[in-house]
Amino acid sequence: MQKIKSLMTRQGLRSPQESVNDLSPIENLRIPTKEELRELHEEPPDPQAQQEIINSIEEVYFSNDSFDIVKYELERLPPVLSLQELEEYRDKLKQQQAAVSKKVADLILEKQPAYVEELERVTSLQSGLQLAAVICTNGRRHLNIAKEGFTQTSLGLLANQRKRQLLIGLLKSLRTIKTLQRTDVRLSEMLEEEDYPGAIQLCLECQKAASTFKHYSCISELNSKLQDTLEQIEEQLDVALSKICKNFDINHYTKVQQAYRLLGKTQTAMDQLHMHFTQAIHNTVFQVVLGYVELCAGNTDTKFQKLQYKDLCTHITSDSYIPCLADLCKALWEVMLSYYRTMQWHENHDQDEAAVVSSVSDGNNVIGTEENSFDRNYVKKKLEHGLSRIWQDVQLKVKTYLLGTDLSNFKYDDFIFVLDVISRLMQVGEEFCGSKSEVLQESIRKQSVNYFKTYHRTRLEELRMFLENETWELCPVKSSFSILQLHEFKFLEQSRSPSVSPSKQPASAASSAVTLFEQYCATGNPFEIQADSKDDETEDVLASNGYESDEQEKSAYQEYDSDSDVPEELKRDYVDEQTGDAPIKSVSRETLRSRKRSDYNLNKVNAPILTNTTLNVIRLVGKYMQMMNILKPIAFDVIHFMSQLFDYYLYAVYTFFGRNDMFESTGLGLSSSRLRTTLNRIQESLIDLEVSADPSGTLTGAEERKEKVPSPHLSHLVVLTSGNSLYGLAERVVATESLVFLAEQFEFLQPHLDAVMPAAKKPFLQQFYSQTVSTASELRKPVYWIVAAKAIDYEQMLLLMANVKWDVKEIMSQHNVYVDALLKEFEEFNRRLNDVSKRVRIPLPVSNILWEHCIRLANRTLVEGYANVKKCSNEGRALMQLDFQQFLMKLEKLTDIRPIPDKEFVETYIKAYYLTENDMESWIKEHREYSTKQLTNLVNICLGTYINKKARQKLLATIDETDRPKR
């Protein structure tokens, strides 16, 4: 039935009969004919039998609609056909077909009323549907009429209004997009104006707007373009940050920091900044050195640009070394100053920001405040750590430059300038990060030691040349002369530690505690080359002819001439003298005379006595101290070389004027043991006695001799053999007193030397002063002893004494002629002293030593003369005393030396003539200052007539024993 219904539905509404006729054979399984139906009705149906027949039908016949019954049955036929069997099988199939047909017919007849009823309902439904189709057709026709008349127009207006609103919104979007597309022009303008915060702010706003219109296809390209622009801004921002390293500008740096803060890259900016500073140091020094190298090369060869910085430094010439060093330090100062001002900016900015945060305490901003605090701490630590890194880079660059050139042949002023610059740079480093600049100190120490050895060797050779050409003329300086007036010692007046040559320091810099960064923060540069103050100041130390003025010179000589009658006065005193006592004179006149006789200065102002060579040595000492004061690590080497200058000067003065073996053999003019030790030490350590090189000498010997200097030779212009000039007394005075003056200056400088001397080396300094400097004044004795020994004719006096008869029988009241001759010799000596004093002021210690030597030699000559006596009576001994007393009385008028030297030496010898045998033996043992000859004469002459031969032999043996240790 379902198949039937479905078939009816596909075929549309038809009559039941038509519907039945249209069924396919397969579907209706062949409806039985009327005859068959009649037969079926005629035969009484057996429902059970019919059902069994239906059940006997094979299942395959009920499988599906496409089942081919004929084919199936044909295929089942056996290979051998049997008619009977076929008929039987056919009958069986007919029965089965009849049973099925009957069953179908029964079912049809049973459902036919319902089928007819349903078919009528379908027909009615079809009619209703046809009516509905007509109504719909009419409705559509009327709707079309209404649409054309009213609705289409109104709805078109509404649609147009809606479209207008959409287009207005679209127009705004397009204008915004157009503005966004034109943003790159404005961004370029802002970047040219260096308005980096504004450019970044604009770019970020554009990115935000672009994200709003990302549904437009053109916006995707614009968004990528804005991102590229932002990256370009960051690149230009990095370039702007690099400019800070050489020329810090507050406004510029503030803009850069604001820009990085907008980007949220504060820490990245600080890392980049340190990288730029490192690169700036490298590029700066390279460009400075490269510029000088190319300038000196004189060509545009680009090979220098390919060299490493270390190799480039070796191409710097000596002439360009100092300007290049100054420019190098100035450029590095600019970099360090920029870093210093960068730190200042962050400190001030942090303080301002902290004040703002504390005034606005909003809980909503806690997270942002913590982030800012973290960034500030990071920046602060980064900057503090960068100080030492920046300074280390600076040190290494300058060290490479310093060691790239050999400075040993530089001029002193040039080398001092190098030391000044490096010392100032080390001061900058100490103020910059508290560094002691070990790298710079070590490099400059190497150069200084190397330079100073060469420099000192040259100066010693120059000193030898000066000494050999020195005529020992007085160098006229003012009485107020002080070594502090010399340019070389100006640095001693500076209270601050020297960093630049003292003459270049401003007057206020010494007393001010302002650091270099504070002083030169706004303008200027501590490494600017300034004109030496020697151009502005002159050393006002020289005087005219040794006088402060011409008037003083004239009055001095007039006063000397008014007192030129000293010899006549002495003669008059001698005529009036009757008893041998000194005449009584007024104190004022005697004091005035004694002062004039002892000082021999013609009332000149007591200006220091020194020569050009002395002044040169003093200047050298000042230069050495400048170097030592600037570079304290080589203080010991410098002081050692300074001591050699003094040693050589002392040795030269002794060699020229103090060495005379003939007069030293007397035992009176010998130097002290300390002076002899000092001279031997100088000769062994400093003097090269082998003038010609020894070809067979070892290398070590050659190296040792290289450190020594040949012994100097006195200039042939200096005459020491003329009696009229007192055997070169003027030259001797100038030489010895200049040495004493030099020693006084060393004494004055001792505290300064002691302050910079390393503690471990201070014993050397103390030994130098105690054993060398202090012996300068002791050189006067051997030098002036030679003059005293030659100035008076002691041999003539001995001859005159030999002609005197000492075995007189009565006491004499008149002294002998030899006393007058000796006094005339002293008067002549005094006159020549006055003549010499017209050329050179003779200081009181010098005149005293001269008189002391002459008197001592005269007294010893008297003793020697008395020892030559063959016969002597008691009256003769009294005559000896009379002669000696007359000599002393007249001598005391010529000199104010008290007591008279060796007065007891003569008196004791004369009194020894009165001793007995027993007293004589003990006297001989106590007085070892007399010679064997003198003692023997006492024994033979005085006691010879009173003692026997055995006693005389005993006394002579005692004399021999006493003399043995002297040998």
Buried (B, 14 or more C-beta within 10 A) or exposed (E): EEEBEEBBEEEEBBEEEEBBEEBEEBEBBEBBEEEBBEEBEEEEEEEEEBEEBEEEBEEEEEEEEEEEEEEEEEEEEEEEEEEEEEEEBEEEEEBBBBBBBBBBBBEBEEEEEEBEEBBEEBEEEEEEEEEEEEEEEEEEEEEEEEEEEEEEEEEEEEEEEEEEEEEEEEEEBBEBBEEBBEBBEBBEEBBEEBBBBBBBBBBBEBBEBBEEBEEBEEBEEBBEBBEEBBEBBBEBBBEBBBBBBBEBBEEBBEBBBBBBBBBEBBBEBBEBBBBBBBEBBEBBBBEBBBBBBBEBEEEEEEEBEEBEBEEBBBBBEBEBBBBBBBBBBBBBBBBBBBBBBBBBBBEEBBEEBBEEBEEEEEEEEEEEBEEBBEBBEBBBEBBEEBBBEBBBBBBBBBBBBBBBBEBBEBEBBBBBBBBBBBBBBBBBBBBBBEBEBEBBBBBBBBBBBEBBBBBBBEBBEEBBEBBBEBEBBBBBBBEEBEBEBBBBBBBBEBEEEBBBBBBBBEEEBBEEEEBBBEBBBEEEBBBEBEEBBEEEEEEEBEBEEBBBEEEBBEBBBEEBEEEEEBBEEBEEBBEEBEEEEEEEEEEEEEEEBBEBBBBBBBBBBEBBBBBBBBBBBBBBBBBBBBBBBBBBBBBBBBBBBBBBBBBBBBBBBBBBBBBBEEBBEEEBBBBEEBBBBBBEBBBEEBBBEEEEEEEEEEEEEEEEBEBBBBBBEBBEEBEBEEEEBBBBBBBBBBBBBBBBBBBBBBEBBBEBBEEBBEEEEEEBBEEBBEBBBBBBBBBBBBBBBBBBBBBBBBEBBBEBBEEBEBEBEEEEEEBBEBBBBBBEBBBBBBEBBBBBBBBBBBBBBBBBBBBBBBBBBBBBBBBBBBBBBEEBBBBBBBBBBBBBBBBBBBBBBBBBBEEBBBBEBBBBBBBBBEBEBEEBBEBBEEBEEBBBEBBBBBBBBBBEEEBEEEBBEBBBEBBEEBBEEEE
